[in-house]
Amino acid sequence: MAVLVVIIVPTALNYARKHDAGSKLGSSTGYANGTVPNSVGDQPGTFSDLSDKTQDAALASFNLHFSNIDPLAQTAKARLTLDQTSSTYQEISDGAYTLLFNGNQKKINSSELTYEWTYAINIAGDTGKYPFDTYEDEGIYFVFAPEQTLKNGISSELYVTGSHTGWNFETSAVFKEGIYIVALSANRQSSTKGFSLFVVVLSWVLSLCQFFIAAQSLIRNRPVIPPMLAVPATMLFALPSLRNIQPGIPPIGIVLDFAGFYWNMALVALSLITLCLMFIFQLEV
């Protein structure tokens, strides 16, 4: 048992450090100087500073909702909705304004029945740290401006939310120099973390019990009967399924596998081989 601890703990910690070294987020594209691209591939346009909100009221209200986190693709879904019930909504002329969201340019046209758009945004994080992985993006920007210039942001209200099964969201929006700079952070819920750790502990208990049964049979030279071979053989195929029932777990190769799954499979396989060889030698005798 002590040998297992001496080998397993340093291996898992070393693998975790490798993930730490490669998981640093890139610098934020917060556009502190008030410059954002007009559209994909265009030169940046400068927006006037409207942080004092000189208008009596916001021209329009927008809701930005984050959902559908995909850790492997490093993306999330952003749904942007224009609130058509706002009292100042009627001030928007036909096709007079343009919405700019992370390089996506959308003309506001009053002939549309709904004002709702969905975008994919990039997030940064390390799937190898499951279930303690966190994903962030601080470079999301939002501008509502006259389409003829796209150089003067219009005062507006932006409400940012986020929800997705199994995830906690932390969102914020800062109004800086005519631009909303949105920050997003998402991590696994406590229920996901707790269930994942339960599966890891359960796998260790089952594999160690089977290892001790095989070790006792070998040391005490106890007879091996055919039913004793069925349990480790079944576990050898059941452990991968047990691992994969963890909510949203990435493919094999994460830090948690180095702390449990690989060693659990090795112990069960060694137990099965030991019992099989003992059974064969008994038949020869």
C-alpha positions as a printed Julia matrix, in Angstrom:
285×3 Matrix{Float64}:
   0.0     0.0     0.0
   2.81    2.39    0.9
   4.49    1.63   -2.44
   1.3     2.58   -4.28
   1.08    5.91   -2.43
   4.76    6.7    -3.09
   4.32    6.08   -6.82
   0.81    7.38   -7.49
   0.87   10.71   -5.63
   4.07   12.08   -7.26
   2.89   10.9   -10.69
  -0.46   12.67  -10.41
   1.12   15.87   -9.01
   3.73   15.94  -11.77
   1.07   15.57  -14.44
  -1.0    18.32  -12.8
   2.01   20.68  -12.9
   2.4    20.04  -16.62
  -1.21   21.1   -17.11
  -0.65   24.22  -15.01
   2.27   25.22  -17.22
   0.14   25.04  -20.35
  -3.11   26.47  -19.06
  -2.28   30.17  -18.66
  -4.89   32.36  -20.3
  -3.84   34.76  -23.02
  -3.8    38.48  -22.34
  -7.23   40.1   -22.23
  -8.42   42.0   -25.28
 -10.3    44.46  -23.15
  -9.78   47.4   -25.5
  -8.89   49.77  -22.68
  -8.04   52.49  -25.21
 -11.54   52.43  -26.65
 -10.68   50.74  -29.95
 -12.44   47.69  -31.34
 -12.63   46.31  -34.87
 -15.61   47.55  -36.89
 -16.04   44.04  -38.27
 -13.91   40.99  -38.92
 -10.76   42.04  -40.77
 -11.45   45.78  -40.58
  -9.22   48.41  -39.04
 -10.11   49.44  -35.49
 -12.52   52.34  -35.07
 -12.37   54.71  -32.14
 -15.49   55.12  -30.0
 -16.34   58.22  -28.04
 -16.36   58.07  -24.25
 -19.97   57.76  -23.1
 -19.23   56.56  -19.6
 -20.97   59.62  -18.14
 -24.24   58.47  -19.8
 -25.26   61.98  -20.79
 -28.5    60.72  -22.35
 -31.6    60.88  -20.18
 -32.23   57.18  -20.7
 -30.7    54.22  -22.46
 -31.74   53.92  -26.1
 -32.32   50.19  -25.85
 -31.92   47.29  -23.44
 -30.03   44.11  -24.36
 -29.86   40.76  -22.61
 -26.7    38.67  -23.08
 -27.05   35.06  -21.92
 -24.23   32.48  -21.91
 -24.94   28.74  -22.14
 -23.85   25.42  -23.72
 -20.26   25.25  -22.52
 -18.17   22.88  -24.68
 -14.83   22.37  -22.89
 -13.26   20.25  -25.66
 -14.08   22.77  -28.38
 -13.27   25.65  -25.99
 -16.48   27.43  -26.97
 -19.69   28.65  -25.37
 -22.98   29.92  -26.8
 -23.9    33.57  -26.38
 -27.52   34.57  -27.01
 -28.09   38.29  -27.44
 -31.64   39.64  -27.26
 -32.93   43.16  -27.82
 -35.71   44.04  -25.4
 -38.5    45.36  -27.59
 -40.62   46.4   -24.6
 -38.28   49.19  -23.48
 -39.87   52.61  -23.54
 -37.12   54.03  -25.72
 -37.15   51.18  -28.24
 -39.34   53.15  -30.67
 -36.54   55.69  -31.02
 -34.67   53.24  -33.25
 -35.19   54.16  -36.9
 -35.43   51.6   -39.7
 -31.95   50.21  -40.27
 -30.4    53.2   -38.51
 -28.26   51.32  -36.03
 -25.78   48.48  -36.02
 -25.01   45.98  -33.32
 -21.38   44.94  -32.97
 -20.6    41.88  -30.85
 -17.09   40.41  -30.91
 -16.6    41.22  -34.58
 -20.1    40.09  -35.57
 -21.93   42.96  -37.22
 -25.74   43.01  -37.26
 -28.0    45.73  -38.69
 -31.05   46.51  -36.59
 -34.05   46.31  -38.88
 -37.5    47.07  -37.49
 -39.13   44.75  -40.04
 -37.79   41.69  -38.21
 -40.25   39.92  -35.95
 -37.66   39.08  -33.31
 -34.38   40.59  -32.27
 -32.42   37.61  -31.01
 -29.03   36.42  -32.22
 -26.81   33.53  -31.18
 -23.02   33.61  -31.39
 -20.25   31.18  -30.52
 -17.51   32.66  -28.33
 -14.08   31.27  -27.52
 -13.22   30.39  -23.93
  -9.9    29.38  -22.4
  -9.31   26.67  -19.82
  -7.74   23.28  -19.17
  -9.93   20.19  -19.56
  -7.21   18.09  -17.92
  -8.12   19.5   -14.52
 -11.64   18.02  -14.57
 -13.73   18.37  -12.41
 -11.91   21.46  -11.12
 -11.51   23.02  -14.57
 -12.44   26.68  -15.09
 -13.09   28.5   -18.37
 -12.82   32.24  -18.89
 -13.04   34.97  -21.49
 -12.46   38.62  -20.66
 -12.21   39.88  -24.23
 -15.91   39.97  -25.12
 -17.03   43.39  -26.3
 -20.4    44.85  -27.18
 -21.25   48.09  -28.99
 -24.54   49.58  -30.18
 -23.81   52.38  -32.67
 -25.08   54.32  -35.72
 -24.38   52.19  -38.78
 -23.16   55.08  -40.91
 -20.09   55.71  -38.74
 -19.68   52.88  -36.22
 -17.43   55.29  -34.35
 -19.79   56.58  -31.64
 -21.3    54.11  -29.22
 -24.9    54.75  -28.25
 -25.92   54.63  -24.61
 -27.68   51.35  -23.87
 -28.35   48.86  -21.08
 -26.78   45.41  -21.06
 -27.8    42.61  -18.71
 -25.45   39.61  -18.59
 -26.49   36.16  -17.3
 -25.41   32.54  -17.71
 -26.81   29.07  -17.03
 -26.09   25.51  -18.14
 -26.7    22.17  -16.43
 -23.76   21.21  -14.23
 -22.05   24.62  -14.47
 -21.69   27.73  -12.34
 -21.41   31.05  -14.19
 -19.9    34.33  -13.05
 -20.55   37.2   -15.44
 -19.93   40.94  -15.44
 -20.0    43.87  -17.82
 -18.0    47.09  -17.52
 -18.92   50.2   -19.51
 -15.66   51.79  -20.65
 -15.25   54.47  -23.32
 -18.47   53.66  -25.12
 -17.86   49.9   -25.06
 -19.24   47.15  -22.87
 -16.4    44.8   -21.93
 -17.9    41.52  -20.78
 -16.12   38.97  -18.56
 -17.23   35.34  -18.3
 -16.08   32.63  -15.92
 -17.57   29.12  -15.72
 -16.74   26.16  -13.48
 -18.32   22.83  -12.55
 -21.04   22.76   -9.91
 -20.34   21.23   -6.5
 -22.66   18.31   -7.27
 -20.52   17.39  -10.3
 -17.29   17.64   -8.31
 -18.72   15.6    -5.44
 -20.04   12.83   -7.69
 -16.76   12.67   -9.61
 -14.74   12.28   -6.4
 -17.21    9.62   -5.19
 -16.61    7.6    -8.38
 -12.84    7.88   -7.92
 -13.03    6.68   -4.29
 -15.42    3.86   -5.24
 -13.07    2.69   -8.01
 -10.17    2.62   -5.56
 -12.13    0.65   -2.96
 -13.29   -1.95   -5.49
  -9.88   -2.39   -7.1
  -8.04   -2.61   -3.76
 -10.52   -5.17   -2.42
 -10.0    -7.32   -5.5
  -6.21   -6.92   -5.24
  -6.2    -8.02   -1.58
  -8.34  -11.07   -2.41
  -5.85  -12.12   -5.08
  -2.87  -11.38   -2.8
  -4.34  -13.41    0.07
  -5.06  -16.33   -2.26
  -1.47  -16.29   -3.47
   0.23  -15.81   -0.08
  -1.9   -18.35    1.78
  -2.05  -20.69   -1.21
  -5.82  -20.89   -1.08
  -7.63  -22.8    -3.83
  -9.05  -20.73   -6.66
 -12.5   -21.68   -7.91
 -13.93  -20.51  -11.29
 -16.41  -17.96   -9.8
 -13.45  -16.08   -8.31
 -12.27  -15.28  -11.84
 -15.58  -13.71  -12.83
 -15.37  -10.72  -10.49
 -12.03   -9.21  -11.65
 -12.84  -10.06  -15.28
 -16.12   -8.13  -14.97
 -14.45   -5.23  -13.15
 -11.85   -4.93  -15.89
 -14.61   -3.93  -18.31
 -16.8    -2.15  -15.75
 -14.2     0.38  -14.55
 -14.06    2.3   -17.87
 -17.87    2.56  -17.83
 -17.78    3.71  -14.22
 -15.25    6.39  -15.14
 -17.29    7.62  -18.09
 -20.53    8.11  -16.13
 -18.98   11.2   -14.52
 -20.86   14.26  -15.87
 -19.13   15.85  -18.86
 -15.83   14.07  -18.28
 -13.22   14.54  -21.07
 -11.54   11.6   -22.84
  -8.95    9.51  -21.01
  -5.77   11.42  -20.16
  -6.85   13.91  -17.5
  -5.13   14.42  -14.14
  -7.82   12.41  -12.37
  -6.9     9.35  -14.45
  -3.32    9.51  -13.19
  -4.65    9.7    -9.64
  -6.96    6.73   -9.96
  -8.25    5.12  -13.17
  -4.94    3.89  -14.62
  -3.87    2.37  -11.3
  -7.3     0.85  -10.67
  -7.17   -0.9   -14.04
  -3.63   -2.12  -13.32
  -4.58   -3.57   -9.93
  -7.63   -5.38  -11.28
  -5.69   -6.71  -14.28
  -2.87   -7.93  -12.02
  -5.41   -9.62   -9.73
  -7.09  -11.37  -12.65
  -3.79  -12.61  -14.08
  -2.69  -13.87  -10.65
  -5.91  -15.79  -10.06
  -5.88  -17.24  -13.59
  -2.31  -18.54  -13.2
  -3.11  -20.05   -9.8
  -6.17  -21.76  -11.25
  -4.12  -23.18  -14.15
  -1.42  -24.52  -11.81
  -4.07  -26.17   -9.64
  -5.4   -28.01  -12.68
  -1.93  -29.32  -13.49
  -1.52  -30.64   -9.97
